[in-house]
Amino acid sequence: MKFTMITFRRMIYILITIIVLLSIAIVCISIDFNREKSNHDKKMQEMKDVIGMMANIGHEKAGMIKLSDDLNISLTTARKTLDNDILAMQYDLVETLSKNDLVG
C-alpha cells in the first residue's frame, strides 16, 4: 500500500508539473498571439493609409485629366476658329487683289 501511495503522489506531482508547464505555454502563446495581432493591425492601418493616399492621388489625376481634356477641346475650338478666320482673310485678300487687278 505504501508503494502505491508514493507512486500516486509522484503521479500527482508529475500531473501538476505538466499542468503548470502547459499553462505557461498557453500564456506565452496568448502573449505572442496578441503581439502578432497588434503588429497585423498596425500594418493594416498603414496599408489603409497608403490606399487612401493613392485614392486621393487618383482623384487629383482624374481632375487633371478632365482639365486636360477641357483644354484640348478649347484649343481645338480656338484653332478651328482661327483657321476659318485666316481662310476668310485669304479670300478677302485674293478678292481685293483681283478687284485691283493685282493678281498676276
C-alpha positions as CSV (number, residue, x, y, z in Angstrom):
1,M,0.0,0.0,0.0
2,K,2.9,2.3,0.8
3,F,4.4,1.7,-2.6
4,T,1.1,2.6,-4.3
5,M,0.7,5.8,-2.2
6,I,4.2,7.0,-3.2
7,T,3.5,6.2,-6.9
8,F,0.2,8.1,-6.6
9,R,1.9,11.1,-5.1
10,R,4.6,11.1,-7.8
11,M,1.9,10.9,-10.5
12,I,0.1,13.9,-8.9
13,Y,3.4,15.9,-8.8
14,I,4.0,14.9,-12.4
15,L,0.5,15.9,-13.5
16,I,0.7,19.2,-11.6
17,T,4.1,19.9,-13.3
18,I,2.6,19.1,-16.7
19,I,-0.4,21.4,-16.0
20,V,1.8,24.2,-14.9
21,L,4.1,23.8,-17.9
22,L,1.1,23.7,-20.3
23,S,-0.4,26.8,-18.5
24,I,2.9,28.6,-19.0
25,A,2.9,27.6,-22.7
26,I,-0.7,28.8,-23.2
27,V,0.1,32.2,-21.6
28,C,3.2,32.5,-23.8
29,I,1.2,31.6,-26.9
30,S,-1.5,34.1,-25.9
31,I,1.0,36.9,-25.4
32,D,2.7,36.1,-28.8
33,F,-0.8,36.0,-30.5
34,N,-1.7,39.4,-29.0
35,R,1.6,40.9,-30.2
36,E,1.2,39.5,-33.7
37,K,-2.4,40.8,-33.8
38,S,-1.2,44.2,-32.8
39,N,1.5,44.1,-35.5
40,H,-1.0,43.0,-38.0
41,D,-3.4,45.8,-37.0
42,K,-0.6,48.4,-37.4
43,K,0.3,47.0,-40.9
44,M,-3.4,47.0,-41.9
45,Q,-3.7,50.7,-40.8
46,E,-0.6,51.6,-42.8
47,M,-2.0,49.8,-45.8
48,K,-5.3,51.6,-45.4
49,D,-3.5,55.0,-45.2
50,V,-1.5,54.2,-48.3
51,I,-4.7,53.1,-50.2
52,G,-6.3,56.4,-49.1
53,M,-3.4,58.4,-50.3
54,M,-3.4,56.6,-53.6
55,A,-7.2,57.2,-54.0
56,N,-6.6,60.9,-53.3
57,I,-3.8,61.0,-55.9
58,G,-6.1,59.1,-58.3
59,H,-8.9,61.7,-57.8
60,E,-6.4,64.5,-58.4
61,K,-5.0,62.9,-61.5
62,A,-8.6,62.4,-62.8
63,G,-9.2,66.1,-62.2
64,M,-6.1,66.9,-64.1
65,I,-7.1,64.6,-67.0
66,K,-10.5,66.3,-67.0
67,L,-8.8,69.7,-67.2
68,S,-6.5,68.5,-69.9
69,D,-9.5,67.2,-71.9
70,D,-11.3,70.5,-71.5
71,L,-8.1,72.4,-72.5
72,N,-7.9,70.2,-75.6
73,I,-11.5,70.9,-76.5
74,S,-10.9,74.6,-76.0
75,L,-7.7,74.6,-78.1
76,T,-9.4,72.6,-80.9
77,T,-12.3,75.1,-81.0
78,A,-9.9,78.1,-81.0
79,R,-7.8,76.5,-83.7
80,K,-10.8,75.9,-85.9
81,T,-12.0,79.5,-85.4
82,L,-8.5,80.8,-86.3
83,D,-8.3,78.5,-89.3
84,N,-11.7,79.8,-90.5
85,D,-10.7,83.5,-89.8
86,I,-7.4,83.0,-91.7
87,L,-9.1,81.4,-94.6
88,A,-11.7,84.2,-94.8
89,M,-8.8,86.8,-94.7
90,Q,-7.1,84.9,-97.5
91,Y,-10.3,85.0,-99.6
92,D,-10.7,88.7,-98.8
93,L,-7.0,89.3,-99.8
94,V,-7.4,87.4,-103.1
95,E,-10.7,89.2,-103.8
96,T,-9.1,92.6,-103.1
97,L,-6.2,91.8,-105.3
98,S,-8.4,90.7,-108.1
99,K,-10.6,93.8,-107.9
100,N,-7.5,96.0,-108.2
101,D,-6.0,93.8,-111.0
102,L,-3.0,92.9,-108.9
103,V,-3.4,89.1,-109.3
104,G,-0.6,88.0,-111.5
